[in-house]
Amino acid sequence: MLLSRLVSTQREQIAVLKAFGYNNLSIGFHYLKFVLVIVFCGGFIGTALGLWFGMAVTSYYTKFFNFPLLRYEASLSLVLGAILISGGSGVFGAFMAVKQAVSLPPAEAMRPEPPARFKATLVEKLGLQKLLSPGTRIILRNIERKPFQALFSTLGIALAIAILVVGRYFSDVMVYMVDVQFGNVQREDVTIVFNEPHPARVRYEVESLPGVIYAEPFRTVPARLRFEHRTYRSALTGITPQAELRRLINRDLNTVFLPANGVVLTTQLAKILGVKVGDLLTVEVLESARPIRQVAVVGQVDELLGMSAYMDMGALNQLMQEGESISGAYLMVDESIINHLYALLKQTPAVAGVSIRKTAIEKFQETIAESLSIFTTVLVIFASIIAFGVVYNAARIALSERSRELATLRIIGFTQGEIAFILLGEQAVITLVAIPVGFMLGFGLCALMSSAYQSELYRLPLVVTNASYTFAFIVIVVTAIISGLIVRRQLKSLDLIAVLKTKE
C-alpha cells in the first residue's frame, strides 16, 4: 500500500528514467531493493527478538513444570520460512505497485496525473448532503474515488486490532480456566493420596485431623481403556454421587450427577476413543489381579484440564470386586491452620502425596501471568507499529498527493483547522470503519486458536471479554491520534506558494 502510493507520486521521475533508456526491469529492481533492505533489517531484528522471546517462554515452562533441562532451539528452516514469508509479501506488494507505473509510456507518464473524476457520494444521492459540512463531503468523495486504497488501509488497521484481541485472548482464557477448573470442578482445599488403597473407615480418621472441616473420599484405579482398535491409558476415578468438593460439569457449567452404574468420560477422552453414550468400553485394570471388565459409557462431561473417566465409587468397588476402599480424600480445611495440616500430612507414612489448591493456583497464575505479560507487551508493540505505520504513512502520502489541493483550499478561505479536518478526517473514518472489522477478525482468529488448542493436556475455550475489545480500541485510537498529531504538525508548515507553483 505504501509503495503503490509512493510510486504514484514518483511517476514523472519514472517516466524521465524510461526516456533516458532505463528499462522496466531496472526501475522495478530499484523498488525491489527498497523492499529488500526493509525485509533484511526487519528479518534480522525479528529473528533476534523471536529467539529471545522463545528462550524466555521456555525458561518459564522449565520453572513451572520443574524440568531439569528444557532447551529452546529454533531450526534454520523456521527462521528462513518466516523471513521468506515476510519478504515474499513485500516483493509481491512492490511488484504490484511498480507494474502500473512502468506500463505507462514515458510521454504520458511525464504529464501530471489527470484530475480525478468526482461524483456524488451515496449520501448525496440519498439527499442527505445538507446534513454534512463541505469538508465532510470532500472526505466521503475522496474515499469513494479510491475505494481500494481505503480498503487496504482499513484492512491494515483491522489486522492490527485483531492482533491485539488475540494477544488479550490468552489472558482471558487463562482467567476463565482457573475460575472454572478451581471454582466449579476442583473445589477442595487439600487433596491427599494414600500410598495404597485403605478401608473406607479411614475417612473418619482423616476428618479428625486438625483443621479438616469435611472430607470426601475417592478411589483411583489405573487402567487401559479400549474401544475397538483405540486405546488410552488413564485411570478410573470413583467419587461419591453427591460430591461437593469434586464436581462434574457440562458445557454450560451446570452440575452433572453421576449415575449409579457405568462410566462418565470427559469429552476429549471420548473423542480420542471414538465412543458415545451407550457404547461398551473395555477396561483393563493395571493393578492388583489386573481384571478385564466391560463398562457402559453413560455420559460425558466437559473439563478444560486433562482427561478423566469417572464412576460411582461404590460401582468402582464392585467392578474391582473389593470391599469399600479408598485411594485418598478431598478435604475442606480451615485456612488458618492449613500449613500445620500440610506439615502433619507430610510426616504421615500412609500419605503418598499432598496438594494444596491455593498454592497450585498461585503458582499457575504467577508463571502464566509473567509469560503472558511479555507476550501481550510484544503484541501491543507489533500492533501499534502496524497501526501507526498504516495511519501515518497513509496520511503523510495523502499530504504529498493533495498538498496542491489543500493549499488551494487555504487560499480560497478554508482555515488551517478545516484542511486538517479534511486530511485527517479521512484517516479517522477509515480507522472507525476498521475497528468493528478488526473485532470480527480478532474473534475469528481466537476461534481458530481455540479449535487448534484441543490437546490432551488442556483445551482452550472461546472466551473473549469486553475488556479485550476495549483494550484494542484504546491502543488503536491512541496510536491513530499520535500519528495524526505528527501529520498535523507537518501540515502547519505547508508552504502555500511553493506548493501552488506548477511543476512544468
Secondary structure, 3 states (H helix, E strand, C coil): CHHHHHHHHCHHHHHHHHHCCCCHHHHHHHHHHHHHHHHHHHHHHHHHHHHHHHHHHHHHHHHHHCCCCCCCCCCHHHHHHHHHHHHHHHHHHHHHHHHHHHCCCHHHHCCCCCCCCCCCCHHHHCCCHHHCCHHHHHHHHHHHHCHHHHHHHHHHHHHHHHHHHHHHHHHHHHHHHHHHHHHHHECCCEEEEEEEEEECCHHHHHHCCCCEEEEEEEEEEEEEEEECCEEEEEEEEEECCCCCCECCECCCCCECCCCCCCEEEEHHHHHHHCCCCCCEEEEEECCCCCCEEEEEEEEEECCCECCCEEEEHHHHHHHCCCCCEEEEEEEEECHHHHHHHHHHHHCCCCEEEEEEHHHHHHHHHHHHHHHHHHHHHHHHHHHHHHHHHHHHHHHHHHHHHHHHHHHHHHHCCCCHHHHHHHHHHHHHHHHHHHHHHHHHHHHHHHHHHHHHCECCCEECCCCCCHHHHHHHHHHHHHHHHHHHHHHHHHHHCCCHHHHHCCCC
